[in-house]
Amino acid sequence: MPYVNIKITNENVTPEKKALLIKGATQLLVDVLNKNPNTTVVVVDEVNTDNWGIAGETITVRRQNGQ
């Protein structure tokens, strides 16, 4: 049973976009690894931008600086 964990920042991603992520990740495993979609688990975790950092800065700070 494949398990995919997608982590994204919590920046207003709609339920529809999350559904597309789940559908797309599932289809990728079907296409590339011939996995059964009925046993493929996809979890989307939303991470607060204060808890995600790149290059020594939080995403919150980077967004405030226009990055």
Backbone torsions as a table, in degrees:
resi	resn	phi	psi	omega
1	MET	NA	107.6	177.4
2	PRO	-66.8	145.1	177.7
3	TYR	-130.2	122.8	178.5
4	VAL	-117.4	130.6	177.8
5	ASN	-118.2	113.1	178.6
6	ILE	-101.7	124.0	177.7
7	LYS	-110.4	127.5	179.4
8	ILE	-132.9	157.1	174.0
9	THR	-75.0	150.4	-176.7
10	ASN	-84.6	71.7	-177.6
11	GLU	-116.5	61.4	172.8
12	ASN	60.2	42.7	173.6
13	VAL	-77.5	124.7	-175.1
14	THR	-73.5	157.5	173.9
15	PRO	-56.6	-34.0	179.0
16	GLU	-65.4	-41.1	178.3
17	LYS	-68.6	-36.9	176.5
18	LYS	-64.1	-40.1	177.9
19	ALA	-62.3	-38.6	177.0
20	LEU	-66.2	-38.2	175.5
21	LEU	-60.9	-46.0	-179.5
22	ILE	-63.2	-46.0	179.8
23	LYS	-63.0	-44.3	-178.1
24	GLY	-66.6	-42.0	178.9
25	ALA	-65.4	-40.3	177.3
26	THR	-62.0	-47.6	-178.5
27	GLN	-64.1	-35.2	177.5
28	LEU	-60.3	-44.1	178.4
29	LEU	-67.5	-34.6	175.6
30	VAL	-64.6	-48.5	-175.5
31	ASP	-69.2	-43.3	-173.1
32	VAL	-87.2	-41.8	-174.0
33	LEU	-111.7	3.2	-179.5
34	ASN	57.5	38.5	-179.6
35	LYS	-83.4	153.8	178.7
36	ASN	-78.0	120.3	-179.6
37	PRO	-64.3	-23.7	-179.2
38	ASN	-73.8	-13.5	178.2
39	THR	-119.7	12.9	179.2
40	THR	-94.5	124.7	-178.6
41	VAL	-105.7	131.3	175.8
42	VAL	-126.8	127.0	178.5
43	VAL	-119.1	131.4	175.6
44	VAL	-107.8	116.8	176.7
45	ASP	-104.4	130.5	174.7
46	GLU	-99.4	127.1	-177.0
47	VAL	-109.4	132.1	176.6
48	ASN	-59.4	139.1	-177.6
49	THR	-63.9	-18.5	173.8
50	ASP	-74.7	-16.8	-176.6
51	ASN	-105.2	11.6	-178.6
52	TRP	-130.0	125.9	-177.0
53	GLY	-129.6	149.9	174.9
54	ILE	-138.1	134.6	175.6
55	ALA	55.9	35.7	175.9
56	GLY	82.2	6.3	179.8
57	GLU	-127.7	149.3	174.0
58	THR	-73.2	158.5	176.6
59	ILE	-63.1	-34.2	177.6
60	THR	-56.0	-49.0	-179.3
61	VAL	-66.3	-43.4	-179.8
62	ARG	-61.3	-40.9	178.5
63	ARG	-64.8	-39.3	179.2
64	GLN	-64.2	-30.0	179.6
65	ASN	-90.9	7.9	176.4
66	GLY	79.3	19.7	179.7
67	GLN	-99.3	NA	NA
